[in-house]
Amino acid sequence: METEMIEPVEWDVMDNPFNHLISVQPSNGEIAIPSGVGIGIEIDLDMLAFYQWDGSSYE
């Protein structure tokens, strides 16, 4: 029986606040396939608003 090679998905394991914007978290190197409608994530809108960029730049 041949096994299909699957390219691993990179997941940032460093402390990154944007990792907490979505509710999907890996467990033992895997993520669960959603069983409902949609792609299975919920975005934290409060955190997204906190990190919203105002368009300014460093000078």
Buried (B, 14 or more C-beta within 10 A) or exposed (E): EEEEEEEEEEEEEEEEEEEEBEEEEEEEEEEEEEEEEEEBEEEEEEEEEEEEEEEEEEE
